[in-house]
């Protein structure tokens, strides 16, 4: 699966990156020189959560 990563940042230069590969979804949070990555997460669980959030908005 080839999907470009989603990269979001705020005015303080903190960043959130979502990356999908064959293993699942990876989430990386960066603040200054600190970084943490979790994954692989089940794509289905994230998709269900995003869909529910979009419907609630």
N, CA, C, O and CB atoms as a CASP TS submission, in Angstrom:
PFRMAT TS
TARGET T0000
AUTHOR 0000-0000-0000
METHOD Language model
MODEL 1
PARENT N/A
ATOM      1  N   UNK     1       0.851  -1.176   0.000  1.00  0.00           N
ATOM      2  CA  UNK     1       0.000   0.000   0.000  1.00  0.00           C
ATOM      3  C   UNK     1       0.892   1.233   0.000  1.00  0.00           C
ATOM      4  O   UNK     1       1.798   1.351   0.825  1.00  0.00           O
ATOM      5  CB  UNK     1      -0.966   0.001   1.223  1.00  0.00           C
ATOM      6  N   UNK     2       0.639   2.133  -0.911  1.00  0.00           N
ATOM      7  CA  UNK     2       1.409   3.369  -0.963  1.00  0.00           C
ATOM      8  C   UNK     2       0.484   4.552  -0.715  1.00  0.00           C
ATOM      9  O   UNK     2      -0.357   4.887  -1.550  1.00  0.00           O
ATOM     10  CB  UNK     2       2.132   3.514  -2.324  1.00  0.00           C
ATOM     11  N   UNK     3       0.649   5.168   0.424  1.00  0.00           N
ATOM     12  CA  UNK     3      -0.106   6.360   0.799  1.00  0.00           C
ATOM     13  C   UNK     3       0.905   7.360   1.344  1.00  0.00           C
ATOM     14  O   UNK     3       1.705   7.017   2.214  1.00  0.00           O
ATOM     15  CB  UNK     3      -1.241   6.035   1.859  1.00  0.00           C
ATOM     16  N   UNK     4       0.879   8.595   0.845  1.00  0.00           N
ATOM     17  CA  UNK     4       1.815   9.580   1.397  1.00  0.00           C
ATOM     18  C   UNK     4       1.529   9.816   2.876  1.00  0.00           C
ATOM     19  O   UNK     4       0.367   9.794   3.281  1.00  0.00           O
ATOM     20  CB  UNK     4       1.729  10.911   0.618  1.00  0.00           C
ATOM     21  N   UNK     5       2.551  10.038   3.688  1.00  0.00           N
ATOM     22  CA  UNK     5       2.315  10.311   5.105  1.00  0.00           C
ATOM     23  C   UNK     5       1.552  11.617   5.285  1.00  0.00           C
ATOM     24  O   UNK     5       1.668  12.538   4.477  1.00  0.00           O
ATOM     25  CB  UNK     5       3.644  10.366   5.871  1.00  0.00           C
ATOM     26  N   UNK     6       0.778  11.678   6.348  1.00  0.00           N
ATOM     27  CA  UNK     6       0.076  12.897   6.734  1.00  0.00           C
ATOM     28  C   UNK     6       0.931  13.571   7.799  1.00  0.00           C
ATOM     29  O   UNK     6       1.189  12.986   8.851  1.00  0.00           O
ATOM     30  CB  UNK     6      -1.390  12.598   7.262  1.00  0.00           C
ATOM     31  N   UNK     7       1.369  14.790   7.534  1.00  0.00           N
ATOM     32  CA  UNK     7       2.205  15.524   8.476  1.00  0.00           C
ATOM     33  C   UNK     7       1.499  16.809   8.874  1.00  0.00           C
ATOM     34  O   UNK     7       1.145  17.625   8.023  1.00  0.00           O
ATOM     35  CB  UNK     7       3.596  15.827   7.868  1.00  0.00           C
ATOM     36  N   UNK     8       1.298  16.984  10.170  1.00  0.00           N
ATOM     37  CA  UNK     8       0.637  18.165  10.722  1.00  0.00           C
ATOM     38  C   UNK     8       1.575  18.812  11.726  1.00  0.00           C
ATOM     39  O   UNK     8       2.277  18.119  12.462  1.00  0.00           O
ATOM     40  CB  UNK     8      -0.729  17.798  11.387  1.00  0.00           C
ATOM     41  N   UNK     9       1.588  20.134  11.757  1.00  0.00           N
ATOM     42  CA  UNK     9       2.394  20.825  12.761  1.00  0.00           C
ATOM     43  C   UNK     9       1.646  22.064  13.237  1.00  0.00           C
ATOM     44  O   UNK     9       0.762  22.577  12.551  1.00  0.00           O
ATOM     45  CB  UNK     9       3.790  21.208  12.189  1.00  0.00           C
ATOM     46  N   UNK    10       2.019  22.534  14.423  1.00  0.00           N
ATOM     47  CA  UNK    10       1.402  23.731  14.968  1.00  0.00           C
ATOM     48  C   UNK    10       2.405  24.882  14.971  1.00  0.00           C
ATOM     49  O   UNK    10       3.543  24.728  14.528  1.00  0.00           O
ATOM     50  CB  UNK    10       0.873  23.469  16.389  1.00  0.00           C
ATOM     51  N   UNK    11       1.978  26.012  15.466  1.00  0.00           N
ATOM     52  CA  UNK    11       2.842  27.197  15.424  1.00  0.00           C
ATOM     53  C   UNK    11       4.053  27.075  16.339  1.00  0.00           C
ATOM     54  O   UNK    11       4.999  27.854  16.221  1.00  0.00           O
ATOM     55  CB  UNK    11       2.049  28.428  15.803  1.00  0.00           C
ATOM     56  N   UNK    12       4.033  26.109  17.246  1.00  0.00           N
ATOM     57  CA  UNK    12       5.168  25.881  18.141  1.00  0.00           C
ATOM     58  C   UNK    12       6.146  24.857  17.564  1.00  0.00           C
ATOM     59  O   UNK    12       7.126  24.484  18.209  1.00  0.00           O
ATOM     60  CB  UNK    12       4.674  25.413  19.508  1.00  0.00           C
ATOM     61  N   UNK    13       5.864  24.411  16.345  1.00  0.00           N
ATOM     62  CA  UNK    13       6.687  23.447  15.612  1.00  0.00           C
ATOM     63  C   UNK    13       6.610  22.045  16.183  1.00  0.00           C
ATOM     64  O   UNK    13       7.478  21.215  15.913  1.00  0.00           O
ATOM     65  CB  UNK    13       8.116  23.899  15.602  1.00  0.00           C
ATOM     66  N   UNK    14       5.564  21.768  16.981  1.00  0.00           N
ATOM     67  CA  UNK    14       5.275  20.392  17.372  1.00  0.00           C
ATOM     68  C   UNK    14       4.661  19.727  16.154  1.00  0.00           C
ATOM     69  O   UNK    14       4.002  20.389  15.352  1.00  0.00           O
ATOM     70  CB  UNK    14       4.315  20.316  18.634  1.00  0.00           C
ATOM     71  N   UNK    15       4.868  18.429  16.006  1.00  0.00           N
ATOM     72  CA  UNK    15       4.388  17.759  14.798  1.00  0.00           C
ATOM     73  C   UNK    15       3.773  16.401  15.113  1.00  0.00           C
ATOM     74  O   UNK    15       4.129  15.731  16.082  1.00  0.00           O
ATOM     75  CB  UNK    15       5.527  17.592  13.802  1.00  0.00           C
ATOM     76  N   UNK    16       2.839  16.032  14.254  1.00  0.00           N
ATOM     77  CA  UNK    16       2.198  14.726  14.286  1.00  0.00           C
ATOM     78  C   UNK    16       2.286  14.167  12.877  1.00  0.00           C
ATOM     79  O   UNK    16       1.896  14.825  11.913  1.00  0.00           O
ATOM     80  CB  UNK    16       0.704  14.811  14.790  1.00  0.00           C
ATOM     81  N   UNK    17       2.800  12.951  12.762  1.00  0.00           N
ATOM     82  CA  UNK    17       2.918  12.305  11.454  1.00  0.00           C
ATOM     83  C   UNK    17       2.243  10.946  11.510  1.00  0.00           C
ATOM     84  O   UNK    17       2.483  10.155  12.423  1.00  0.00           O
ATOM     85  CB  UNK    17       4.409  12.163  11.027  1.00  0.00           C
ATOM     86  N   UNK    18       1.399  10.686  10.524  1.00  0.00           N
ATOM     87  CA  UNK    18       0.747   9.381  10.367  1.00  0.00           C
ATOM     88  C   UNK    18       1.302   8.738   9.106  1.00  0.00           C
ATOM     89  O   UNK    18       1.334   9.355   8.041  1.00  0.00           O
ATOM     90  CB  UNK    18      -0.822   9.517  10.294  1.00  0.00           C
ATOM     91  N   UNK    19       1.737   7.490   9.240  1.00  0.00           N
ATOM     92  CA  UNK    19       2.336   6.764   8.122  1.00  0.00           C
ATOM     93  C   UNK    19       1.717   5.371   8.069  1.00  0.00           C
ATOM     94  O   UNK    19       1.585   4.706   9.096  1.00  0.00           O
ATOM     95  CB  UNK    19       3.895   6.684   8.264  1.00  0.00           C
ATOM     96  N   UNK    20       1.340   4.937   6.880  1.00  0.00           N
ATOM     97  CA  UNK    20       0.752   3.603   6.702  1.00  0.00           C
ATOM     98  C   UNK    20       1.702   2.755   5.865  1.00  0.00           C
ATOM     99  O   UNK    20       2.229   3.207   4.849  1.00  0.00           O
ATOM    100  CB  UNK    20      -0.659   3.689   6.025  1.00  0.00           C
ATOM    101  N   UNK    21       1.910   1.520   6.311  1.00  0.00           N
ATOM    102  CA  UNK    21       2.630   0.551   5.494  1.00  0.00           C
ATOM    103  C   UNK    21       1.927  -0.796   5.630  1.00  0.00           C
ATOM    104  O   UNK    21       0.849  -0.875   6.219  1.00  0.00           O
ATOM    105  CB  UNK    21       4.137   0.452   5.918  1.00  0.00           C
ATOM    106  N   UNK    22       2.516  -1.832   5.101  1.00  0.00           N
ATOM    107  CA  UNK    22       1.873  -3.149   5.127  1.00  0.00           C
ATOM    108  C   UNK    22       1.658  -3.683   6.542  1.00  0.00           C
ATOM    109  O   UNK    22       0.787  -4.528   6.753  1.00  0.00           O
ATOM    110  CB  UNK    22       2.701  -4.135   4.342  1.00  0.00           C
ATOM    111  N   UNK    23       2.431  -3.208   7.505  1.00  0.00           N
ATOM    112  CA  UNK    23       2.298  -3.664   8.891  1.00  0.00           C
ATOM    113  C   UNK    23       1.149  -2.984   9.617  1.00  0.00           C
ATOM    114  O   UNK    23       0.607  -3.545  10.569  1.00  0.00           O
ATOM    115  CB  UNK    23       3.587  -3.419   9.643  1.00  0.00           C
ATOM    116  N   UNK    24       0.770  -1.793   9.189  1.00  0.00           N
ATOM    117  CA  UNK    24      -0.299  -1.055   9.857  1.00  0.00           C
ATOM    118  C   UNK    24      -0.021   0.434   9.845  1.00  0.00           C
ATOM    119  O   UNK    24       0.683   0.944   8.973  1.00  0.00           O
ATOM    120  CB  UNK    24      -0.472  -1.542  11.289  1.00  0.00           C
ATOM    121  N   UNK    25      -0.581   1.123  10.821  1.00  0.00           N
ATOM    122  CA  UNK    25      -0.466   2.572  10.936  1.00  0.00           C
ATOM    123  C   UNK    25       0.557   2.921  12.006  1.00  0.00           C
ATOM    124  O   UNK    25       0.560   2.333  13.088  1.00  0.00           O
ATOM    125  CB  UNK    25      -1.835   3.210  11.262  1.00  0.00           C
ATOM    126  N   UNK    26       1.412   3.866  11.704  1.00  0.00           N
ATOM    127  CA  UNK    26       2.430   4.358  12.630  1.00  0.00           C
ATOM    128  C   UNK    26       2.129   5.822  12.937  1.00  0.00           C
ATOM    129  O   UNK    26       1.792   6.593  12.039  1.00  0.00           O
ATOM    130  CB  UNK    26       3.874   4.190  12.037  1.00  0.00           C
ATOM    131  N   UNK    27       2.252   6.199  14.201  1.00  0.00           N
ATOM    132  CA  UNK    27       2.014   7.569  14.628  1.00  0.00           C
ATOM    133  C   UNK    27       3.277   8.083  15.308  1.00  0.00           C
ATOM    134  O   UNK    27       3.785   7.469  16.246  1.00  0.00           O
ATOM    135  CB  UNK    27       0.781   7.662  15.583  1.00  0.00           C
ATOM    136  N   UNK    28       3.777   9.217  14.821  1.00  0.00           N
ATOM    137  CA  UNK    28       4.962   9.827  15.409  1.00  0.00           C
ATOM    138  C   UNK    28       4.610  11.231  15.884  1.00  0.00           C
ATOM    139  O   UNK    28       4.036  12.026  15.139  1.00  0.00           O
ATOM    140  CB  UNK    28       6.137   9.864  14.391  1.00  0.00           C
ATOM    141  N   UNK    29       4.963  11.527  17.137  1.00  0.00           N
ATOM    142  CA  UNK    29       4.787  12.862  17.707  1.00  0.00           C
ATOM    143  C   UNK    29       6.167  13.430  17.996  1.00  0.00           C
ATOM    144  O   UNK    29       7.022  12.758  18.572  1.00  0.00           O
ATOM    145  CB  UNK    29       3.906  12.826  19.006  1.00  0.00           C
ATOM    146  N   UNK    30       6.372  14.679  17.586  1.00  0.00           N
ATOM    147  CA  UNK    30       7.660  15.340  17.765  1.00  0.00           C
ATOM    148  C   UNK    30       7.442  16.693  18.428  1.00  0.00           C
ATOM    149  O   UNK    30       6.557  17.455  18.040  1.00  0.00           O
ATOM    150  CB  UNK    30       8.395  15.504  16.410  1.00  0.00           C
ATOM    151  N   UNK    31       8.266  16.977  19.437  1.00  0.00           N
ATOM    152  CA  UNK    31       8.253  18.280  20.104  1.00  0.00           C
ATOM    153  C   UNK    31       9.695  18.628  20.435  1.00  0.00           C
ATOM    154  O   UNK    31      10.330  17.964  21.255  1.00  0.00           O
ATOM    155  CB  UNK    31       7.351  18.269  21.401  1.00  0.00           C
ATOM    156  N   UNK    32      10.210  19.672  19.793  1.00  0.00           N
ATOM    157  CA  UNK    32      11.611  20.030  19.996  1.00  0.00           C
ATOM    158  C   UNK    32      12.499  18.887  19.547  1.00  0.00           C
ATOM    159  O   UNK    32      12.390  18.420  18.413  1.00  0.00           O
ATOM    160  CB  UNK    32      11.886  20.380  21.472  1.00  0.00           C
ATOM    161  N   UNK    33      13.379  18.432  20.431  1.00  0.00           N
ATOM    162  CA  UNK    33      14.253  17.318  20.079  1.00  0.00           C
ATOM    163  C   UNK    33      13.728  15.984  20.606  1.00  0.00           C
ATOM    164  O   UNK    33      14.437  14.979  20.566  1.00  0.00           O
ATOM    165  CB  UNK    33      15.650  17.566  20.614  1.00  0.00           C
ATOM    166  N   UNK    34      12.488  15.970  21.099  1.00  0.00           N
ATOM    167  CA  UNK    34      11.862  14.751  21.615  1.00  0.00           C
ATOM    168  C   UNK    34      10.947  14.148  20.553  1.00  0.00           C
ATOM    169  O   UNK    34      10.221  14.869  19.868  1.00  0.00           O
ATOM    170  CB  UNK    34      11.065  15.048  22.912  1.00  0.00           C
ATOM    171  N   UNK    35      10.985  12.822  20.420  1.00  0.00           N
ATOM    172  CA  UNK    35      10.137  12.160  19.433  1.00  0.00           C
ATOM    173  C   UNK    35       9.720  10.799  19.973  1.00  0.00           C
ATOM    174  O   UNK    35      10.510  10.094  20.602  1.00  0.00           O
ATOM    175  CB  UNK    35      10.872  12.013  18.068  1.00  0.00           C
ATOM    176  N   UNK    36       8.472  10.445  19.717  1.00  0.00           N
ATOM    177  CA  UNK    36       7.993   9.121  20.084  1.00  0.00           C
ATOM    178  C   UNK    36       7.164   8.585  18.926  1.00  0.00           C
ATOM    179  O   UNK    36       6.385   9.315  18.313  1.00  0.00           O
ATOM    180  CB  UNK    36       7.161   9.160  21.407  1.00  0.00           C
ATOM    181  N   UNK    37       7.341   7.305  18.637  1.00  0.00           N
ATOM    182  CA  UNK    37       6.581   6.631  17.582  1.00  0.00           C
ATOM    183  C   UNK    37       5.906   5.410  18.180  1.00  0.00           C
ATOM    184  O   UNK    37       6.517   4.658  18.938  1.00  0.00           O
ATOM    185  CB  UNK    37       7.501   6.228  16.384  1.00  0.00           C
ATOM    186  N   UNK    38       4.640   5.219  17.833  1.00  0.00           N
ATOM    187  CA  UNK    38       3.921   4.008  18.226  1.00  0.00           C
ATOM    188  C   UNK    38       3.422   3.313  16.972  1.00  0.00           C
ATOM    189  O   UNK    38       3.093   3.955  15.975  1.00  0.00           O
ATOM    190  CB  UNK    38       2.739   4.336  19.188  1.00  0.00           C
ATOM    191  N   UNK    39       3.372   1.998  17.038  1.00  0.00           N
ATOM    192  CA  UNK    39       2.864   1.234  15.919  1.00  0.00           C
ATOM    193  C   UNK    39       3.612  -0.075  15.789  1.00  0.00           C
ATOM    194  O   UNK    39       4.612  -0.299  16.471  1.00  0.00           O
ATOM    195  CB  UNK    39       2.966   2.033  14.632  1.00  0.00           C
ATOM    196  N   UNK    40       3.143  -0.909  14.942  1.00  0.00           N
ATOM    197  CA  UNK    40       2.012  -0.673  14.058  1.00  0.00           C
ATOM    198  C   UNK    40       0.682  -0.840  14.793  1.00  0.00           C
ATOM    199  O   UNK    40       0.519  -1.727  15.631  1.00  0.00           O
ATOM    200  CB  UNK    40       2.073  -1.618  12.866  1.00  0.00           C
ATOM    201  N   UNK    41      -0.248   0.029  14.457  1.00  0.00           N
ATOM    202  CA  UNK    41      -1.600  -0.018  14.994  1.00  0.00           C
ATOM    203  C   UNK    41      -2.534  -0.554  13.908  1.00  0.00           C
ATOM    204  O   UNK    41      -2.260  -0.412  12.716  1.00  0.00           O
ATOM    205  CB  UNK    41      -2.062   1.394  15.488  1.00  0.00           C
ATOM    206  N   UNK    42      -3.624  -1.164  14.327  1.00  0.00           N
ATOM    207  CA  UNK    42      -4.593  -1.699  13.370  1.00  0.00           C
ATOM    208  C   UNK    42      -5.251  -0.560  12.604  1.00  0.00           C
ATOM    209  O   UNK    42      -5.853   0.329  13.206  1.00  0.00           O
ATOM    210  CB  UNK    42      -5.662  -2.554  14.088  1.00  0.00           C
ATOM    211  N   UNK    43      -5.141  -0.582  11.289  1.00  0.00           N
ATOM    212  CA  UNK    43      -5.748   0.463  10.460  1.00  0.00           C
ATOM    213  C   UNK    43      -7.249   0.529  10.660  1.00  0.00           C
ATOM    214  O   UNK    43      -7.821   1.619  10.634  1.00  0.00           O
ATOM    215  CB  UNK    43      -5.435   0.224   8.991  1.00  0.00           C
ATOM    216  N   UNK    44      -7.896  -0.592  10.858  1.00  0.00           N
ATOM    217  CA  UNK    44      -9.353  -0.622  10.991  1.00  0.00           C
ATOM    218  C   UNK    44      -9.810   0.138  12.230  1.00  0.00           C
ATOM    219  O   UNK    44     -10.803   0.863  12.176  1.00  0.00           O
ATOM    220  CB  UNK    44      -9.855  -2.067  11.049  1.00  0.00           C
ATOM    221  N   UNK    45      -9.107  -0.014  13.337  1.00  0.00           N
ATOM    222  CA  UNK    45      -9.494   0.669  14.575  1.00  0.00           C
ATOM    223  C   UNK    45      -9.378   2.179  14.409  1.00  0.00           C
ATOM    224  O   UNK    45     -10.250   2.922  14.860  1.00  0.00           O
ATOM    225  CB  UNK    45      -8.622   0.195  15.755  1.00  0.00           C
ATOM    226  N   UNK    46      -8.322   2.629  13.774  1.00  0.00           N
ATOM    227  CA  UNK    46      -8.129   4.057  13.551  1.00  0.00           C
ATOM    228  C   UNK    46      -9.183   4.587  12.575  1.00  0.00           C
ATOM    229  O   UNK    46      -9.740   5.664  12.786  1.00  0.00           O
ATOM    230  CB  UNK    46      -6.705   4.334  13.016  1.00  0.00           C
ATOM    231  N   UNK    47      -9.457   3.830  11.504  1.00  0.00           N
ATOM    232  CA  UNK    47     -10.451   4.248  10.509  1.00  0.00           C
ATOM    233  C   UNK    47     -11.825   4.384  11.157  1.00  0.00           C
ATOM    234  O   UNK    47     -12.544   5.349  10.896  1.00  0.00           O
ATOM    235  CB  UNK    47     -10.508   3.241   9.339  1.00  0.00           C
ATOM    236  N   UNK    48     -12.192   3.417  12.004  1.00  0.00           N
ATOM    237  CA  UNK    48     -13.495   3.476  12.696  1.00  0.00           C
ATOM    238  C   UNK    48     -13.564   4.706  13.604  1.00  0.00           C
ATOM    239  O   UNK    48     -14.594   5.378  13.659  1.00  0.00           O
ATOM    240  CB  UNK    48     -13.732   2.184  13.529  1.00  0.00           C
ATOM    241  N   UNK    49     -12.483   4.999  14.309  1.00  0.00           N
ATOM    242  CA  UNK    49     -12.460   6.134  15.224  1.00  0.00           C
ATOM    243  C   UNK    49     -12.559   7.449  14.443  1.00  0.00           C
ATOM    244  O   UNK    49     -13.310   8.343  14.831  1.00  0.00           O
ATOM    245  CB  UNK    49     -11.175   6.109  16.082  1.00  0.00           C
ATOM    246  N   UNK    50     -11.811   7.566  13.357  1.00  0.00           N
ATOM    247  CA  UNK    50     -11.880   8.780  12.537  1.00  0.00           C
ATOM    248  C   UNK    50     -13.262   8.975  11.931  1.00  0.00           C
ATOM    249  O   UNK    50     -13.764  10.098  11.877  1.00  0.00           O
ATOM    250  CB  UNK    50     -10.835   8.728  11.429  1.00  0.00           C
ATOM    251  N   UNK    51     -13.875   7.902  11.479  1.00  0.00           N
ATOM    252  CA  UNK    51     -15.223   7.993  10.911  1.00  0.00           C
ATOM    253  C   UNK    51     -16.221   8.467  11.964  1.00  0.00           C
ATOM    254  O   UNK    51     -17.058   9.325  11.684  1.00  0.00           O
ATOM    255  CB  UNK    51     -15.662   6.633  10.339  1.00  0.00           C
ATOM    256  N   UNK    52     -16.136   7.918  13.161  1.00  0.00           N
ATOM    257  CA  UNK    52     -17.051   8.324  14.237  1.00  0.00           C
ATOM    258  C   UNK    52     -16.821   9.797  14.590  1.00  0.00           C
ATOM    259  O   UNK    52     -17.780  10.531  14.829  1.00  0.00           O
ATOM    260  CB  UNK    52     -16.856   7.425  15.498  1.00  0.00           C
ATOM    261  N   UNK    53     -15.571  10.227  14.624  1.00  0.00           N
ATOM    262  CA  UNK    53     -15.274  11.632  14.917  1.00  0.00           C
ATOM    263  C   UNK    53     -15.799  12.569  13.850  1.00  0.00           C
ATOM    264  O   UNK    53     -16.294  13.653  14.158  1.00  0.00           O
ATOM    265  CB  UNK    53     -13.789  11.829  15.068  1.00  0.00           C
ATOM    266  N   UNK    54     -15.694  12.156  12.595  1.00  0.00           N
ATOM    267  CA  UNK    54     -16.190  12.987  11.483  1.00  0.00           C
ATOM    268  C   UNK    54     -17.706  13.111  11.539  1.00  0.00           C
ATOM    269  O   UNK    54     -18.252  14.175  11.246  1.00  0.00           O
ATOM    270  CB  UNK    54     -15.759  12.394  10.121  1.00  0.00           C
ATOM    271  N   UNK    55     -18.387  12.041  11.910  1.00  0.00           N
ATOM    272  CA  UNK    55     -19.838  12.076  11.993  1.00  0.00           C
ATOM    273  C   UNK    55     -20.314  12.941  13.148  1.00  0.00           C
ATOM    274  O   UNK    55     -21.372  13.565  13.065  1.00  0.00           O
ATOM    275  CB  UNK    55     -20.386  10.674  12.138  1.00  0.00           C
ATOM    276  N   UNK    56     -19.527  12.981  14.240  1.00  0.00           N
ATOM    277  CA  UNK    56     -19.913  13.751  15.428  1.00  0.00           C
ATOM    278  C   UNK    56     -19.703  15.253  15.216  1.00  0.00           C
ATOM    279  O   UNK    56     -20.321  16.070  15.899  1.00  0.00           O
ATOM    280  CB  UNK    56     -19.112  13.279  16.650  1.00  0.00           C
ATOM    281  N   UNK    57     -18.846  15.609  14.288  1.00  0.00           N
ATOM    282  CA  UNK    57     -18.515  17.024  14.090  1.00  0.00           C
ATOM    283  C   UNK    57     -19.619  17.778  13.387  1.00  0.00           C
ATOM    284  O   UNK    57     -19.492  18.979  13.148  1.00  0.00           O
ATOM    285  CB  UNK    57     -17.236  17.158  13.302  1.00  0.00           C
TER
END
